[in-house]
Every structure is written in structure tokens, then in C-alpha cells.
Amino acid sequence: MVGVEPEQRQILILGWGFLGDAIGKRLKADGLGVTGLTRSATWRTEAARRAGVRIVVGDARRPDVLEEALLDVDHVVFCAGGITPPAAAADPSKAATAILLPLLAVNEALSKHPHVALTYLSSGGAVYGDPDRLPVDESEPALPISTYGALHLSAETCAQAYARRFGTPLNILRCANVYGPGQASDRDQGVVAIFLDRINRGLPVSIFGDGKALRDYVLVDDVASVVARVVEDRIDVGTVNVGSGQGHTVLEILDAISRSVGTSAIVDHRPRRGFDVRSVVLDIRRLSSLIPYAPTDFHRGLDMTAAEYSRRRLLQVDQIGRASCRERV
């Protein structure tokens, strides 16, 4: 039955992508029971199964699927969605369906189990829009300029409404641009992974506008550590920024990756996109006052990401070579 505290606490990770996988691994390593709810099985979920994670494959909007996933759970970490800012701008209706409907279904399910806590991972890089001052703290108004940011802010508001009405313990983590080992490079979000892959393969990288857009980048392991501390210690942080507190322009990121790879980038200059904020850096003083938090230096995080990328490329080359040898035999 949901809400009965077992000997080992069970945490539900809703959305087992790049971020959900990192959070789930961290919680599992810390000795908690972990359930993952995902729309489809992937190499990440298969690896998680082998590591002892309970994986439920299904649509979170279905009450029967949610009830199965919520079995014995006392905390839900919501990091589902899978919609990127460009995709949200191109198809707002589809983005609203992907971001809001699963969260509403979870809120409705938790309204029957108000002792089960919810941590919602929002977008600190989009909900603030173009703030008047940097770094931006949680007291500043959230004034998104994109569909993506507006939908995440709407999701925050929905979760807060349910929390007020039904008493669900709620934390909202406004995350900066998350990067790190294992991030997919074939999407239209995740500039570090995209640049790293394309520069390594000698392909052009797209720069929208003048490349001076300022962003806050946070290592995925740092986000996972914050979530773990909040979940494991049952800390009420409310709405809080999770970032590095430091800003880097797109051109600075490009230069850092080029130097790391040892190859100059081929740049494809494109017009600025209207949904891109110009500058946002998150103030992390409130987070640091609530839990011990020391974000990883960006260049150190980049080195870790590049090293893992190189290992994966070598593994892929080795696998292709082995397959080629078998074909010739």
C-alpha cells in the first residue's frame, strides 16, 4: 500500500533520462530503494534494471500505471518531459501535453496520499526570462519569454496549488543548464554535449546570434547530490535555485571545448532565436544556506565530460571493429 514505510525507503523517479538516471544511481548508491517510471525502455533503463532498480514502463497519465509505480513510495522526484525549448516553440500544444499532463496526473494521484512528498525539477534557465539583475535569486519575479519557460512555471504553479489544497510536501528545484557525462549529443538541447560531439567529428556547430548569450551550467552529479540530500534528509527547501552561480557565454563554452579537444570548431552562424534568453545566472546562496553545497568548477566538469565521451567513442570504434571482423570471417 502506498505510504507504508518499508524497511528500505522507496523513491520514485518519474522520467529516466539523462537527469533521472543520474539521480536514481545516486539514491541507489546511498542505499535507498529506487523505482523508475518511464514511457519507454532504453539502454539506461536496462542498465538500471541490472543494478537492481525497479523499472515500470508506461504512461504516467494512466492511473493504473501510476498506482503500480507508487507502490511503497514515500517521495516522488519528477524530472519527466523530454521537451526541449526549440521543440516547445515549434509545437506549444505538444509541449504542454508532455510537460503538464503527467505532472497533473501525479498531483492527482498524490492528493490521495498527501504524506508522499514531491520534488519537481523545473528550469532555472527559462522561468526567469531576462532578469534585471544577475545572479537572479528566488525572490525575483519569474517572467519567462519562451513557451518552454512558461510551461515549467505553469507546472510549478499547479504543483503548488495541489500542495496547498492537499498538504503534499513539495520542493521545486530550478535547475540551471545541466551537463555532464552521458548526456545525449543528438538533441537540440545540451550545448556542451552537442559541441563536444560535433567538434570531435569535424562537424559544424550552430551559434545562434552573436554567441554572447550568458548561461549558468551545472554538472549533473551536483544536481543529483542536491536531490539526494533533499530526499534522504527530508529537507523542506521550497523553491530554490540549483546552479553554479557562474555565467559563461556560448562562445566561451565553444572555446573551452575546442581547447579540450585540441581542434578548432567549424562555426555555423545563425540568427538569434526569439525564445532564447540573453543572460541568466542563478544565485545559489539560498541553497547553500540550506544544505552543504559546493558546485563543481565548469572546467573540471568539462574535463570529466570529455573523458567519458572519449571512452564511449573508443568503445564504439572497438565494437564496430569487432563486428567488421566477424563479418569477414
Secondary structure as GFF3:
##gff-version 3
##sequence-region A 1 329
A	DSSP	beta_strand	10	14	.	.	.	ID=ss1
A	DSSP	alpha_helix	18	29	.	.	.	ID=ss2
A	DSSP	beta_strand	33	38	.	.	.	ID=ss3
A	DSSP	alpha_helix	43	50	.	.	.	ID=ss4
A	DSSP	beta_strand	54	57	.	.	.	ID=ss5
A	DSSP	alpha_helix	63	69	.	.	.	ID=ss6
A	DSSP	beta_strand	73	78	.	.	.	ID=ss7
A	DSSP	alpha_helix	85	90	.	.	.	ID=ss8
A	DSSP	alpha_helix	92	110	.	.	.	ID=ss9
A	DSSP	beta_strand	117	123	.	.	.	ID=ss10
A	DSSP	alpha_helix	147	166	.	.	.	ID=ss11
A	DSSP	beta_strand	170	175	.	.	.	ID=ss12
A	DSSP	beta_strand	177	179	.	.	.	ID=ss13
A	DSSP	alpha_helix	191	200	.	.	.	ID=ss14
A	DSSP	beta_strand	205	208	.	.	.	ID=ss15
A	DSSP	beta_strand	214	219	.	.	.	ID=ss16
A	DSSP	alpha_helix	220	232	.	.	.	ID=ss17
A	DSSP	beta_strand	239	242	.	.	.	ID=ss18
A	DSSP	beta_strand	247	249	.	.	.	ID=ss19
A	DSSP	alpha_helix	250	261	.	.	.	ID=ss20
A	DSSP	beta_strand	267	270	.	.	.	ID=ss21
A	DSSP	alpha_helix	285	290	.	.	.	ID=ss22
A	DSSP	alpha_helix	298	328	.	.	.	ID=ss23
###
